[in-house]
């Protein structure tokens, strides 16, 4: 019989009026606890890449079967497509605007497309089971 282990993924967002966050205006934290089986707890895939204009990038999941948490940061607007979807959503408010997201999710694939007019730098972190 398999032993259940649990992984807790915690994310916190803070809004402040200063760069060092001493004057916090809002704090929000959320976590998800996921059961895993066997001796492996969380599996992680992370990296940084550059995507040429009009190019796309399939985020490598490595040992992650299903991502339960996704963190992604870009320096220009990109389109994200989850789980092989033909349509996606924009991350970033304008072509030259950076984007950031950290979300609890349940995805098995992610493609990042760049239509911003210039190369984009993308950093990512996936945590899953």
Rosetta blueprint (number, residue, H / E / L):
1 X L
2 X L
3 X L
4 X E
5 X E
6 X E
7 X E
8 X E
9 X E
10 X E
11 X E
12 X E
13 X E
14 X E
15 X E
16 X E
17 X L
18 X L
19 X L
20 X L
21 X L
22 X L
23 X L
24 X E
25 X E
26 X E
27 X E
28 X E
29 X E
30 X E
31 X E
32 X E
33 X E
34 X E
35 X E
36 X E
37 X E
38 X L
39 X L
40 X L
41 X L
42 X L
43 X E
44 X E
45 X E
46 X E
47 X E
48 X E
49 X E
50 X E
51 X E
52 X L
53 X L
54 X L
55 X L
56 X E
57 X E
58 X E
59 X L
60 X L
61 X L
62 X L
63 X L
64 X L
65 X L
66 X L
67 X E
68 X E
69 X E
70 X E
71 X E
72 X E
73 X E
74 X E
75 X L
76 X L
77 X L
78 X E
79 X E
80 X E
81 X E
82 X E
83 X L
84 X L
85 X L
86 X L
87 X L
88 X L
89 X E
90 X E
91 X E
92 X L
93 X L
94 X L
95 X L
96 X L
97 X L
98 X L
99 X E
100 X E
101 X E
102 X E
103 X E
104 X E
105 X E
106 X E
107 X E
108 X L
109 X L
110 X E
111 X E
112 X E
113 X E
114 X L
115 X L
116 X L
117 X L
118 X L
119 X L
120 X E
121 X E
122 X E
123 X E
124 X E
125 X E
126 X E
127 X E
128 X E
129 X L
